[in-house]
Amino acid sequence: MHDHDRILRDAYAAFVRGDLDGYLSHCTPDMTFNVPGDNKVSGVYSREEFASGLIAKVMNATAGTFAETVLDVFTSARGGIVRAHHEFQANGQNREYRTLHIYEIRDGKLASFLEVPEDMEAFQRAWS
């Protein structure tokens, strides 16, 4: 069995450092990222679209002010959940929300990502 807690923490440490290749090194080739809602960052992204699609949209919308803090990591034999706090500035206003990142982990690699905001309305407002 793999150490899913370590895999998630190492991946997020790379992401927080701005090391997107380091984060992606923890992902399967067919990794998908599913971001809910109807806003600037919503959609389903492939591994290849992660940096040029999802992260580019996030950084553009926030003028590079996006910050993520990992609050908790929960894991099981099949996957893990990262509870995170996101904060940034957009349209001259401070925005923040808490969210869950649900992962399937396969053969020691992150295989799918589903974002589930704790408050969908706050998430929609943040990214509108």
ChimeraX attribute file (.defattr): number of C-alpha atoms within 10 A of each C-alpha:
attribute: neighborCount
match mode: 1-to-1
recipient: residues
	/A:1	7
	/A:2	14
	/A:3	11
	/A:4	24
	/A:5	17
	/A:6	12
	/A:7	19
	/A:8	24
	/A:9	15
	/A:10	14
	/A:11	22
	/A:12	21
	/A:13	15
	/A:14	18
	/A:15	16
	/A:16	14
	/A:17	10
	/A:18	11
	/A:19	14
	/A:20	16
	/A:21	13
	/A:22	16
	/A:23	20
	/A:24	20
	/A:25	14
	/A:26	20
	/A:27	22
	/A:28	17
	/A:29	14
	/A:30	11
	/A:31	20
	/A:32	21
	/A:33	21
	/A:34	19
	/A:35	19
	/A:36	17
	/A:37	18
	/A:38	11
	/A:39	14
	/A:40	15
	/A:41	20
	/A:42	17
	/A:43	14
	/A:44	16
	/A:45	18
	/A:46	16
	/A:47	19
	/A:48	13
	/A:49	14
	/A:50	18
	/A:51	16
	/A:52	11
	/A:53	16
	/A:54	22
	/A:55	15
	/A:56	15
	/A:57	16
	/A:58	18
	/A:59	14
	/A:60	14
	/A:61	19
	/A:62	21
	/A:63	13
	/A:64	13
	/A:65	15
	/A:66	18
	/A:67	14
	/A:68	16
	/A:69	13
	/A:70	17
	/A:71	12
	/A:72	12
	/A:73	17
	/A:74	13
	/A:75	18
	/A:76	13
	/A:77	12
	/A:78	14
	/A:79	20
	/A:80	21
	/A:81	21
	/A:82	21
	/A:83	20
	/A:84	19
	/A:85	17
	/A:86	16
	/A:87	18
	/A:88	21
	/A:89	17
	/A:90	18
	/A:91	12
	/A:92	8
	/A:93	10
	/A:94	12
	/A:95	18
	/A:96	19
	/A:97	19
	/A:98	20
	/A:99	20
	/A:100	20
	/A:101	19
	/A:102	19
	/A:103	23
	/A:104	19
	/A:105	25
	/A:106	16
	/A:107	10
	/A:108	17
	/A:109	22
	/A:110	26
	/A:111	20
	/A:112	21
	/A:113	22
	/A:114	17
	/A:115	19
	/A:116	18
	/A:117	21
	/A:118	14
	/A:119	11
	/A:120	15
	/A:121	11
	/A:122	15
	/A:123	21
	/A:124	18
	/A:125	12
	/A:126	21
	/A:127	19
	/A:128	14
